[in-house]
Every structure is written in structure tokens, then in C-alpha cells.
Amino acid sequence: MTDAETLTLRVTLIGGERCEEDYEVLWRGLSIGRIRRAEASSYAELWAWNCWLGGRPCKADEAGGGASLDDAKAQFREVWQGIRAGLTEADIARAKGYAERSAEALARYRRKGK
């Protein structure tokens, strides 16, 4: 896998708080999904995941659950590879635009709160 196609995990931050066992998935600096530990009814380990890309609708089969973090990562990667195969440079540029506008709006919101 080339560096441009590398997926990385980063601990999710919500309201400045680190969320343990909850990861944002990044590709080319873009958030493309999330993998997190979920509650299971039988005390079994369950990791929920979902893939997305700004400007593109999410499909039902682009989310799921794994029996372990490694299982969830493998499922995520398989689904992402299918999504990635269908992306054009225009799709990627649109997603970057959405991410930039979202970051700008969040920065404006934070400045107003101070």
C-alpha cells in the first residue's frame, strides 16, 4: 500500500475529551470513518465501524461490527478498498472541500464561545 493509500487510526476526541477504545480512521488527512468498542449484550467483545467520505452518501453495507479490533479493522479496510476503487479525483477534492469548510465553521464557533 502506498503512503497515499495508508489508513491511520487516531483516538477520537469529542468536546476535547479523549474517547478510549474509539478511533477515527484517517486517509490522506481526511476522516473516512470510525471504529469503536461497542456494548455487547453477552459480554462478548464487539467493535462497531463505519466508512464515509464527505459529499458521498453512506450505504448500509458500509458499516458493521467485528468480534475484535483487528477484525473490525480488516472489515473496514475491505469496505474502504471498494469505496476507494470507485472514487474520482473530483470526489476526493469535494471531500477535502467539505472537510475544510467544516473545520472553518468549527473554528468560528469556538471563537464565538470565548
C-alpha positions in Angstrom: 0.0 0.0 0.0 1.4 3.4 -0.9 1.7 6.2 1.6 -1.2 8.0 -0.2 -3.3 4.9 0.5 -2.3 4.3 4.1 -5.1 4.3 6.7 -4.3 5.5 10.2 -6.2 5.4 13.5 -6.4 8.4 15.9 -8.1 8.4 19.2 -11.4 10.1 18.9 -11.8 13.5 20.6 -15.3 14.8 21.4 -15.5 18.1 23.1 -11.8 18.0 23.9 -12.2 14.7 25.7 -10.3 11.5 24.6 -12.6 8.6 24.0 -10.9 5.3 25.0 -11.3 2.4 22.6 -12.8 4.8 20.0 -10.8 5.7 16.9 -11.2 8.0 13.9 -9.9 6.5 10.7 -7.9 8.9 8.5 -6.8 8.7 4.9 -4.9 11.5 3.2 -5.7 13.6 6.2 -9.4 13.1 5.7 -11.7 11.5 8.3 -13.2 8.5 6.5 -14.7 6.6 9.3 -14.7 5.4 12.9 -14.0 2.2 14.8 -15.1 1.9 18.4 -15.8 -0.6 21.1 -19.5 -1.2 21.4 -21.6 -2.6 24.2 -22.5 -6.3 23.7 -25.4 -8.0 25.3 -23.5 -11.2 26.2 -20.3 -9.6 27.5 -18.6 -10.5 24.2 -16.3 -8.0 22.6 -17.8 -6.1 19.8 -16.3 -3.3 17.7 -18.6 -1.2 15.6 -17.2 0.5 12.5 -18.5 2.7 9.6 -16.9 4.2 6.5 -17.8 7.6 5.0 -16.5 10.3 2.7 -17.8 13.8 2.7 -20.1 14.6 -0.2 -20.9 10.9 -0.7 -24.0 9.1 0.6 -23.2 6.2 3.0 -24.7 2.8 2.1 -26.0 0.2 4.6 -23.2 -2.2 3.8 -20.5 0.4 4.7 -20.9 -0.2 8.4 -20.7 -3.3 10.6 -19.3 -5.0 13.6 -16.3 -7.1 14.4 -15.5 -9.6 17.1 -12.2 -7.8 17.9 -10.5 -4.6 17.0 -8.4 -6.4 14.4 -11.5 -8.0 12.9 -13.2 -4.6 12.7 -10.1 -3.0 11.1 -10.0 -5.8 8.5 -13.7 -5.4 7.6 -13.3 -1.7 7.5 -10.3 -1.9 5.2 -12.1 -4.3 2.8 -15.1 -2.0 2.5 -12.9 1.1 2.2 -10.9 -0.5 -0.7 -14.2 -1.0 -2.5 -15.2 2.7 -1.9 -11.7 3.9 -2.8 -11.8 2.0 -6.1 -14.8 4.0 -7.2 -13.5 7.4 -6.2 -12.5 10.0 -8.8 -10.1 12.9 -8.1 -13.2 15.2 -8.2 -14.8 13.1 -5.4 -11.6 13.4 -3.3 -11.4 17.2 -4.0 -15.1 17.6 -3.0 -14.5 15.7 0.3 -11.5 17.9 1.1 -13.6 20.9 0.5 -16.3 19.7 2.9 -13.6 18.9 5.5 -12.0 22.4 5.1 -15.4 24.2 5.4 -16.3 22.1 8.4 -13.0 23.0 10.1 -13.5 26.7 9.4 -17.1 26.6 10.8 -15.9 24.8 13.9 -13.1 27.4 14.4 -15.7 30.3 14.0 -17.9 28.6 16.6 -15.1 28.2 19.0 -14.0 31.8 18.7 -17.6 33.0 19.4 -17.6 30.9 22.6 -14.5 32.7 24.1 
